[in-house]
Amino acid sequence: MTKYAVFLRGINVGGINVKMADLRAALATLPLTRVKTLLASGNVVCTAEADAPELKTMVENLLREKFGYDAWVVILDLPQLEAVIAASPWPADDPARHSYVTLSSDPAVLDELARHGGELPGVELARLSPHALAWPVPVGGTPDSPFSKLSARPRYKSTTTTRNLRTLLKCRDTLAS
């Protein structure tokens, strides 16, 4: 059994409202164990015998069928998640700025985001892994951040999702317990 963190894109924003109890109930129909949801923003940890691409397909199909929205997920196994966290150059607990990580199921998309984001004034980026790109933003400035606006473009919807580093830590700690 492999331990996974499953990050849902666009849940409980933009009119897509899914209660975590309903999400857990739906996921219970899949061949998963130790399913837990964290926060209300589409973070799931679980164990499965499936590999990551199989799990991605299962979860996306289930969400589309059960909740009727164009669902996209990014999946990291526990070692990948630990490596991303360890590679982050910015702390999770900085009171002046948030540390975000954009996750992707397609490394080429992160290459593109890094290239375009690196051209934006004042944007700091760090590639953490083939599937993760970190960026800090001053507290209170997330919606107006140039990189936030770039990564929110519709072209990235099917392959990326962004989480605060603190959320990744919570997922890791839950999986490790």
N, C-alpha and C positions, 0 to 999 in steps of 0.2 A: 504494500500500500504506500502510495506517495502522498505527502502532505502538500496541499496547494492553497494559495491565496487567489481568489477569483475577484477581479475588480470590474464591476458593471459600469458601463458608460451611460451617463445621462439619466440615471434613475433618481426620482424624486426632485427633478428640476424640469422646467419647460412643459409642465402639464402631464408628465409621466409619473404617476404616484403609485407606489407599490409598498404596502405595509410589510414590514420585515417578517411578521408571522406568516403572511401569505407567501412570501418568498421562500421561507424555510419549508413550508408545507409543500410547495411546488417542487423544490429541490429534493425533498424526501422521496419523490417518485423516481429519481435517478439512482443509479448504482453508486451512491456516495455514502460515506459514514462520517461521523463527527462533524456534522454540518452546523456551523454557527454563523450568524450575521453580526457584523460589528458596525455600530453607528447606523444612521438611516440613509447613508449615501451609496449603498451598493457594494459593500465589502463582505465577502463570504470567505470563510476558511473551511476546509474539508479534507478528507482523505478519499482516494479513489485508486482503483487498479488501472484505470484508463491513463493513457499518456496525455500530455497537455493539449495537443491538437484535437484529440477525441473528446476530451472534456469540454473544450471551447465550443465545439460543434454541438454537443449535447445541451449545454447550458443556453447557448444562443437560441437553438431551436425551441427549447422549453419556454424560454421567456417570450419569444415571439408568439407561440401558440397560446400560452396561458394568459399573458398580459397584453397581447396585441400591440406591441410596439417594435420598432426596428432595433432589436437588441444587439449590442456588441460588448464583448468582454475581452479582457487581457488577463492571462493566467501566468503566474509564476509559481514554481515549486519552492519549497522552503530554502534549499541552498541558494537558489537564484535571488530570493527575497533578502536573505541574509547578506549576500554579496552586494546587492544594491545599497542596502542600508550602510554597510561598512565603507563603501566607496564615496558616500556623500561628503563633500567638503564643508558643508554648512550644518551647524547643529540644529537639532529639532527643537531646542528650548531657548532660542535667542528671543529675548523680549522685544527686540526692535524689528525683526523681520522673520517672515515665514519661509521655511524651506520646502519647496514643492518638488515633486518628481512626476514627470510625464512618462507614462508607461506605454509601450506599443507592442503590438503583435507583429509588426513589420519593421525591422531595423532600418530599411531604406527610408521609411517615413521619418524616423528620428534623424537620419542623416540630413534629410531635407529641412526639417525643423531646426536643427542645429545650424545649418548653413544660413537660412533666412533669419533665424533668431540672433545669430552672431553679428548680423548686419544692423541690428536695431540699436540705437544709442542707449547706453546705460544698462544693457541686458548682460547678465553674467550667466554662463551655461557651463555645465560639466557633464560629460558623457560618463555614466556610471557602469553601463553594460550595454550589450547590443539592444536591450529592451528598455533602457531607462536613461532619462536625461533630467538632470537636476537644475533648478533655478531658484534663486532667492528673490523675495519681493518685500518691501517695507510693509509692516503691519498696517492694515487698512487700505493698501494699494492694490490688492489682488485684481479686482474687476478692471481697473484702469491700466494694469501692467501691459506693456507692449507685447511681451511674450504670451501672456494669457490671451490677449486678443488674437494673436497669430495662431496659437494652438487650438483655439475654439472654432476656427474656420470649418465649414461643412466638409471640406475635402479630407479632414483628419478624423472625422467622426467614427468611421468604421474601424480604425486601427489604434486609436489613442484614448487614454483617459489620464487624468491628473489627480494626484493625491498629495496631501500634506505629509511630510516625513513622519510626523507623529502618528498618523494613521497606519503607515507601513510598520512602524514599531509595534503598534497594538496588534496588527495582524501577525507579525512574527512572534510576539510573545504568546499569543493565543495558540498558534500552531506548535510552538516549542513546549507548551505545558502538557 
